[in-house]
Amino acid sequence: MRKTLGALGACAISGLAMAQSAPAPASTDTGSYVQLYGLLDIGVNYTTRAASGSSSGSLYSLTSSVMQPNRWGLRGSEDLGGGLRVIFTLESGFFLENGTASQGLMFSRNSTVGLAGNWGEVRMGRQFDFMYDLGSYSGIVNVSGGMAGSAHTYGVDNRLDGVKVNNSIRYLGQFAGFNVGAMYALGGVAGHPGAKDAQSFTLGYTNTRFSIDAVYTDDHNPEFSPLLSPWLSKASGVKNAGIGAYFNVDEKTRVFALYTYSRAESLANKSNLYTAGASYRIAPDLSVGADYTLVYTRDSANAKGRLQQGDVGIDYLLSKRTDVYTGFTYQRVTGANTIAFAFPATNYPSDGNTQGVFRIGLRHRF
């Protein structure tokens, strides 16, 4: 994830109950079904030091796809017998504030069909690489919706929410708590089989209290969001590696940490990102959380930069499908590329090296 990345946000410390996908269908995994699903997120923001041309100052805005990207979709499964199923997903992104489609595509987020069984699943089509899954170990899920994600728009690291990959074949299997996955996207260049291709791999383990995942991606034809910094948008390819983990201290408290490394191949820009945070469930319907992110960058001229960002947030469940949230993000950058950009959802970077954003939002899943 347009990507959740890069937006600001508010606290979704309701943990995995507020995960990045819509609710699963009521039927069993081995049954046949077709499901219509979706997610709507919109809110009001106050941004400090927003700059546009020769003017700058405080900005009030209404934006959507912040806590999570808006989407609607169809997914289904047909039982073929013997434990084998056909599975499909067609998912489109859009913006509530103006009704426009994400990236101008009918199914911008996902368009896949495949087979699944006890051995795992294989999907073919347009789908996220495995960097997307590392969002489970960041504030994007555990603390502050998109707030923590905004740190990933700085420098070359805006990859936490993954990239949608066309012409891809992806395998994912889960065995006794372990998950293993591999993806390959065909470049489609005659005479050059490796040109514009992409590879992504994941390996992890999850139990009731602890989860860890490691991911590596090498994409020679990345489809970057227009919200990304020039560090990535002008790159011919990008390599990423990351590892994330969370630990449930008890039924109410979770701590998490994440590290990612990114390199823009044609630009030689690099970044190392470190995030740590915690969430606490005050009541069954009320959660709070905070995190801290530190990013070190280096460009092709060996100029160094540093970003620091803090996020705090509160999330209140009105029902199992609807919540209201509020949160605050503050970002400070120093060194090379010293323009803060705490809330890319508005397309207004700071007029200096700091920026703060406060948001109140509403989210509904169907």
NORDAZI-V60677 format. One record per pair of residues at least 12 apart in sequence whose C-alpha atoms are under 7 Angstrom apart, sorted by the first residue. I is the first residue (numbers start at 1). J is the second residue. Records with the same first field share a line. If there is no record, write none. Layout:
I = J, J
This chain:
1 = 132, 161, 162, 163
2 = 69, 93, 102, 225
3 = 69, 161
4 = 65, 66, 67, 68, 69, 146, 161
5 = 146, 149, 150, 152, 153, 161
6 = 146, 149, 150, 152, 153, 343, 344, 345
7 = 66, 146, 147, 149, 150, 343, 344, 345
8 = 66, 146, 147, 148, 149, 150, 329, 342, 343
9 = 66, 67, 144, 145, 146, 147, 327, 359
10 = 67, 144, 145, 146, 147, 313, 314, 325, 326, 327, 328, 359
11 = 143, 144, 145, 288, 289, 312, 313, 314, 315, 325, 326, 327
12 = 141, 142, 143, 144, 145, 315
13 = 141, 142, 143, 279, 287, 288, 289, 315
14 = 287
15 = 141, 142
16 = 141
18 = 141
19 = 141
20 = 68
22 = 37, 38, 39, 365
30 = 79
31 = 78, 79
32 = 77, 78, 79
33 = 76, 77, 78
34 = 74, 75, 76, 77
35 = 74, 75, 76
36 = 73, 74, 75
37 = 72, 73, 74, 366
38 = 71, 72, 73, 365, 366
39 = 70, 71, 72, 364, 365, 366
40 = 70, 71, 363, 364, 365
41 = 64, 65, 66, 67, 68, 70, 362, 363, 364
42 = 63, 64, 65, 96, 361, 362, 363
43 = 62, 63, 64, 359, 360, 361, 362
44 = 61, 62, 63, 359, 360, 361
45 = 60, 61, 62, 357, 358, 359, 360
46 = 59, 60, 61, 357, 358, 359
47 = 59, 60, 356, 357, 358
48 = 355, 356, 357
49 = 350, 351, 355
50 = 348, 349, 350, 351
51 = 348, 349, 350, 351
52 = 348
56 = 351
62 = 97
63 = 97, 345
64 = 95, 96, 97
65 = 95
66 = 145, 146
67 = 145, 146
68 = 145, 146
69 = 93
70 = 93, 94, 95
71 = 91, 92, 93, 94
72 = 91, 92, 93
73 = 90, 91, 92
74 = 89, 90, 91
75 = 88, 89, 90
76 = 88, 89
83 = 117, 118
84 = 116, 117
85 = 115, 116, 117
86 = 114, 115, 116
87 = 113, 114, 115, 116
88 = 112, 113, 114
89 = 110, 111, 112, 113
90 = 107, 110, 111, 112
91 = 107, 108, 109, 110, 111
92 = 106, 107, 108, 109, 110
93 = 108, 109
109 = 127, 164
110 = 126, 127
111 = 125, 126, 127
112 = 124, 125, 126, 127
113 = 125
119 = 173
120 = 172, 173, 174
121 = 171, 172, 173
122 = 170, 171, 172
123 = 169, 170, 171
124 = 168, 169, 170
125 = 166, 167, 168, 169
126 = 164, 165, 166, 167, 168
127 = 164, 165, 166
128 = 162, 163, 164, 165
129 = 162, 163, 164, 165, 200
130 = 162, 200, 201, 202, 215
131 = 159, 160, 161, 162, 215
132 = 160, 161, 162
134 = 160, 244
135 = 160, 161
137 = 244, 245, 246, 256, 257, 258
138 = 256, 257, 258, 275
139 = 291
142 = 279
143 = 279, 289, 290, 291, 313
144 = 311, 312, 313, 327
147 = 311, 329
148 = 311
150 = 342, 343
151 = 309
153 = 228, 229
154 = 229
155 = 229, 231, 271, 297
156 = 231, 232, 262, 263, 264, 269, 270, 271
157 = 262, 271
158 = 228
163 = 223, 224
164 = 223
165 = 185
166 = 185
167 = 185, 186
168 = 183, 184, 185, 186
169 = 183, 184, 185
170 = 182, 183, 184
171 = 183
177 = 205, 206, 207
178 = 204, 205, 206
179 = 203, 204, 205
180 = 202, 203, 204
181 = 201, 202, 203
182 = 200, 201, 202
183 = 199, 200, 201
184 = 198, 199, 200
185 = 197, 198, 199
195 = 220
196 = 220, 221
197 = 219, 220, 221
198 = 218, 219, 220
199 = 217, 218, 219
200 = 216, 217, 218
201 = 215, 216, 217
202 = 214, 215, 216
203 = 215
209 = 247, 248
210 = 246, 247, 248
211 = 245, 246, 247
212 = 244, 245, 246
213 = 243, 244, 245
214 = 242, 243, 244
215 = 241, 242, 243
216 = 240, 241, 242
217 = 239, 240, 241
218 = 238, 239, 240
219 = 237, 238, 239
220 = 236, 237, 238
221 = 236, 237
222 = 237
227 = 344
231 = 269
232 = 264
235 = 264, 265, 266, 267
236 = 265, 266
237 = 264, 265, 266
238 = 262, 263, 264, 265
239 = 262, 263, 264
240 = 261, 262, 263
241 = 260, 261, 262
242 = 259, 260, 261
243 = 258, 259, 260
244 = 257, 258, 259
245 = 257, 258
252 = 280, 281
253 = 279, 280, 281
254 = 278, 279, 280
255 = 277, 278, 279
256 = 276, 277, 278
257 = 275, 276, 277
258 = 274, 275, 276
259 = 273, 274, 275
260 = 272, 273, 274
261 = 273
267 = 300
268 = 299, 300
269 = 298, 299, 300
270 = 297, 298, 299
271 = 295, 296, 297, 298
272 = 295, 296, 297
273 = 294, 295, 296
274 = 293, 294, 295
275 = 292, 293, 294
276 = 291, 292, 293
277 = 290, 291, 292
278 = 290, 291
285 = 316, 317
286 = 315, 316, 317
287 = 314, 315, 316
288 = 313, 314, 315
289 = 312, 313, 314
290 = 311, 312, 313
291 = 310, 311, 312
292 = 309, 310, 311
293 = 308, 309, 310
294 = 307, 308, 309
295 = 307, 308
303 = 336
304 = 335, 336
305 = 334, 335, 336, 337
306 = 333, 334, 335
307 = 332, 333, 334
308 = 331, 332, 333
309 = 330, 331, 332
310 = 329, 330, 331
311 = 328, 329, 330
312 = 327, 328, 329
313 = 326, 327, 328
314 = 326, 327
321 = 364, 365, 366
322 = 363, 364, 365
323 = 362, 363, 364
324 = 361, 362, 363
325 = 360, 361, 362
326 = 359, 360, 361
327 = 358, 359, 360
328 = 357, 358, 359
329 = 342, 356, 357, 358
330 = 342, 355, 356, 357
331 = 354, 355, 356
332 = 353, 354, 355
333 = 353, 354
334 = 353
338 = 353
339 = 351, 352, 353
340 = 352, 353, 354, 355
341 = 355
342 = 355, 356, 357
343 = 357
